[in-house]
Amino acid sequence: MTAHQPITRPVFPPETLATMAALYPLQAGLLHHHLPDHPLLSIEALAQLGEGLPASEVEFNPGNVPIGIRPEDIPANGLSIGETIRTIDSNGSWAVLKNIENVPAYRTLLMDLLGELRSVVEPQTGAMLTPQGFVFISSPGSITPFHFDPEHNILLQLRGTKVMNVWPSGDERFAHRREHERYHTGGHRNLPWDETYRENAQQVPLGPGDAVLMPVMAPHFVTNGDAPSISLSITWRSEWSYRESEAHAANAALRRIGLDPAMPPRWPSHARVKTVAWRIARKLRLVE
């Protein structure tokens, strides 16, 4: 595995940190970065990384799937992860390498990048918890289906172009509270899709040097441009994001006993009573 190459100048310029401070944590938006070509992020290094990761940390499939495909309907592409990455320019696939922070060189890179954001993040949402990194490798024209994620996230575009299509977090027109409850009790991240959603999308075009700030649980899908793409996603959790997750899990428990709880408020401090009750119930094994 290629060793970590020290980064000699800030990756996130002052104007990016200022923009992020205005958006974080609730709004998606375009940012910029100066992450140089890095040996850990070359096609061959990523192929070797994928071959060394556990199967649970690797996901890859054909890239020409519908926006709203169900997880159980996603086909295999007939290749190994190494083959998928090495031939990404021509095989019509999409791949993600998950939890790259478990490999020491990649963890150093991730922590270097997150360290540059601490002065913006911590005054808003407190300590940066559970740092994780993901790398997306996509063929020309591929699609990442409509879904949401539980982390605070900045996706750095390194090679190729793509368009991030984003909808507001917590808006039940695009992800009903039951979809949140399903996800936070072990369900898949993919969401039901309706073509009428398109008119409300925030579109964020990305090329090399661009990045996008993605709020916790913001529904989105990604369309790749006409060249192979590599993107690095740097993520973290917060006490805020964990409270939101626990509030939805508590709602799921209430729904199972016949109640119809309301969507938790977007700012999770307002859900504190519910999340504390959920933690106590789990500790006492009153819920699973």
C-alpha positions in Angstrom: 0.0 0.0 0.0 1.2 3.5 -0.9 2.3 5.5 2.1 0.6 8.7 3.0 2.0 11.7 1.3 2.1 14.9 3.5 -0.1 17.7 2.3 2.0 20.9 2.3 -0.7 23.6 2.0 -4.3 23.9 3.3 -6.8 21.9 1.2 -9.7 24.1 2.1 -9.1 27.8 1.4 -10.3 30.5 3.7 -13.2 31.4 1.4 -14.4 27.8 1.5 -14.4 27.8 5.3 -16.4 31.0 5.3 -18.9 29.5 3.0 -19.2 26.4 5.0 -19.7 28.4 8.2 -22.7 30.0 6.6 -24.2 26.7 5.4 -23.3 24.2 8.2 -25.0 22.1 9.4 -28.4 22.4 7.7 -27.8 23.5 4.1 -26.1 21.8 1.1 -23.8 24.0 -1.0 -20.8 24.2 -3.3 -17.3 24.4 -1.8 -13.8 24.3 -3.2 -10.7 22.4 -2.3 -7.0 22.2 -3.2 -6.3 18.5 -2.6 -3.6 17.7 -5.1 -3.2 14.5 -7.1 -2.4 12.0 -4.3 -0.9 8.5 -4.6 -3.4 7.0 -2.3 -6.2 8.1 -4.6 -4.9 6.8 -8.0 -6.8 4.1 -9.8 -4.2 1.4 -9.0 -4.0 2.4 -5.3 -7.8 2.3 -5.0 -8.0 -1.1 -6.7 -5.5 -2.4 -4.2 -7.4 -0.8 -1.4 -10.6 -2.4 -2.5 -9.0 -5.8 -2.8 -7.8 -5.6 0.7 -11.0 -4.4 2.4 -13.6 -6.8 3.9 -16.5 -7.6 1.6 -18.8 -5.6 3.9 -16.8 -2.4 3.2 -17.0 -2.7 -0.6 -20.1 -2.0 -2.8 -20.1 -2.1 -6.6 -22.7 -2.7 -9.3 -23.7 -1.6 -12.8 -24.0 2.2 -13.1 -27.0 2.3 -15.4 -29.6 1.7 -12.7 -32.8 3.6 -12.2 -32.7 6.5 -9.8 -35.2 4.9 -7.4 -34.1 1.2 -7.6 -34.8 -1.0 -4.6 -31.7 -2.5 -2.9 -32.8 -6.0 -3.6 -33.1 -5.2 -7.4 -29.6 -4.0 -7.8 -27.7 -6.4 -10.1 -24.1 -7.5 -9.9 -21.7 -6.4 -12.6 -19.9 -9.7 -13.0 -16.5 -8.3 -12.0 -14.4 -8.3 -8.9 -13.8 -5.0 -7.1 -10.3 -4.8 -8.4 -11.4 -5.4 -12.0 -14.3 -2.9 -11.5 -11.9 -0.1 -10.5 -9.1 -0.8 -13.0 -11.5 -0.8 -15.9 -13.9 1.9 -14.6 -13.5 3.9 -17.8 -15.2 1.3 -19.9 -17.2 -1.2 -17.8 -20.3 1.0 -17.0 -20.1 0.5 -13.2 -20.2 2.3 -9.9 -18.2 1.4 -6.8 -17.7 2.7 -3.3 -14.9 1.8 -0.8 -16.2 2.3 2.7 -14.5 3.0 6.1 -11.1 3.6 4.5 -10.1 5.1 7.9 -9.4 1.5 9.0 -6.3 1.5 6.8 -3.6 3.6 8.5 -2.4 5.7 5.6 -6.0 6.6 4.6 -6.9 7.4 8.2 -4.0 9.9 8.3 -5.3 11.6 5.1 -8.8 11.7 6.5 -7.8 13.1 9.8 -5.6 15.8 8.2 -8.6 16.9 6.1 -11.1 16.9 8.9 -8.7 18.8 11.1 -8.9 21.8 8.8 -12.7 21.9 9.3 -12.7 21.7 13.1 -12.9 25.5 13.7 -16.1 25.7 11.6 -17.7 22.4 12.8 -17.2 22.3 16.5 -18.8 25.7 17.4 -22.0 24.5 15.6 -22.3 20.8 16.4 -19.6 20.0 19.0 -16.9 17.4 18.7 -16.4 15.6 15.4 -17.3 12.0 16.3 -16.8 8.8 14.4 -14.7 10.0 11.4 -15.2 7.9 8.3 -14.0 8.1 4.7 -15.5 6.8 1.5 -14.2 6.7 -2.0 -16.5 6.6 -5.0 -15.3 5.4 -8.4 -17.8 5.8 -11.2 -18.0 5.1 -14.9 -19.1 7.7 -17.4 -22.9 8.2 -17.2 -23.4 6.2 -14.1 -26.0 6.9 -11.4 -25.9 6.6 -7.7 -29.6 6.0 -6.7 -31.8 8.2 -4.5 -30.8 7.8 -0.9 -29.8 9.5 2.4 -26.9 9.1 4.8 -26.6 9.7 8.6 -23.2 11.6 8.5 -22.2 15.2 8.1 -20.4 14.9 4.8 -18.1 16.8 2.4 -17.6 15.2 -0.9 -14.4 16.3 -2.8 -14.4 15.8 -6.5 -11.0 14.6 -7.7 -11.4 13.4 -11.3 -14.2 13.8 -13.8 -17.5 15.6 -13.3 -20.9 14.8 -11.7 -24.0 16.6 -10.6 -25.3 16.2 -7.0 -29.1 16.5 -6.9 -30.1 17.3 -3.3 -33.4 17.8 -1.4 -33.9 19.4 2.0 -33.3 17.3 5.1 -36.4 16.6 7.2 -38.9 17.5 4.4 -41.4 14.7 4.3 -42.4 15.5 0.8 -39.2 13.7 -0.3 -38.5 11.3 2.6 -41.4 10.5 4.9 -40.8 10.0 8.6 -41.4 6.3 8.1 -38.5 6.1 5.8 -36.3 7.7 8.5 -37.6 5.2 11.0 -37.0 2.3 8.7 -33.4 3.4 8.1 -32.5 4.1 11.7 -33.8 0.6 12.8 -31.5 -1.2 10.3 -33.1 -0.5 6.9 -31.3 0.3 3.6 -30.4 3.9 2.8 -32.1 3.9 -0.7 -35.4 5.8 -0.9 -38.6 5.6 -3.0 -38.3 7.9 -6.0 -41.0 10.0 -7.7 -40.3 12.0 -10.9 -42.2 14.9 -9.5 -39.3 15.4 -7.0 -37.1 16.8 -9.8 -38.6 20.3 -9.8 -37.5 20.8 -6.2 -33.9 19.6 -6.6 -30.9 21.7 -5.7 -28.4 20.8 -8.3 -24.7 21.2 -7.5 -22.4 20.5 -10.5 -18.9 19.3 -9.5 -15.6 19.1 -11.3 -12.0 18.6 -10.0 -11.4 21.1 -7.2 -15.0 21.4 -6.3 -16.7 19.9 -3.2 -20.2 19.8 -1.8 -21.4 20.0 1.8 -24.1 17.5 2.4 -26.3 17.8 5.5 -27.3 14.8 7.6 -30.1 12.8 6.0 -30.5 15.1 3.0 -32.0 12.9 0.2 -29.9 12.9 -2.9 -28.9 11.1 -6.1 -25.8 11.6 -8.3 -25.4 11.6 -12.0 -21.9 11.1 -13.4 -20.5 13.1 -16.4 -19.0 11.8 -19.6 -15.6 10.7 -18.1 -14.6 8.4 -15.2 -15.0 10.0 -11.8 -13.2 9.7 -8.5 -14.7 11.4 -5.4 -13.5 11.3 -1.8 -16.2 11.7 0.9 -15.0 12.8 4.4 -17.6 12.4 7.1 -18.2 12.7 10.8 -21.0 12.4 13.3 -22.0 14.7 16.1 -24.1 14.4 19.2 -26.7 16.3 17.2 -26.8 13.6 14.5 -26.9 10.8 17.0 -29.8 12.4 18.8 -31.7 12.7 15.5 -31.1 9.0 14.8 -32.3 8.0 18.2 -35.4 10.1 17.9 -36.4 8.3 14.7 -35.6 4.9 16.3 -37.8 5.9 19.3 -40.6 6.9 16.9 -40.3 3.5 15.2 -40.8 1.8 18.6 -43.9 4.0 19.2 -45.3 3.1 15.8 -45.0 -0.6 16.5 -47.4 -0.2 19.4 -49.9 1.6 17.3 -49.0 5.3 17.7 -48.3 7.7 14.8 -45.5 10.0 16.2 -44.7 13.3 14.5 -41.5 13.9 12.6 -38.8 15.0 15.1 -37.8 18.6 15.0 -34.8 19.3 12.7 -32.7 20.7 15.5 -32.3 17.6 17.7 -31.9 19.5 21.0 -35.7 19.7 20.9 -35.8 15.9 20.7 -33.7 15.5 23.9 -36.5 14.1 26.1 -37.3 11.4 23.4 -33.7 10.5 22.8 -32.8 10.2 26.5 -35.9 8.0 27.0 -34.8 5.8 24.1 -31.3 5.4 25.5 -32.7 4.4 28.9 -35.1 2.0 27.3 -32.3 0.3 25.3 -30.1 0.1 28.4 -33.0 -1.6 30.2 -33.6 -3.8 27.1 -37.2 -2.6 26.9 -36.6 -2.2 23.1 -34.4 -3.9 20.6 
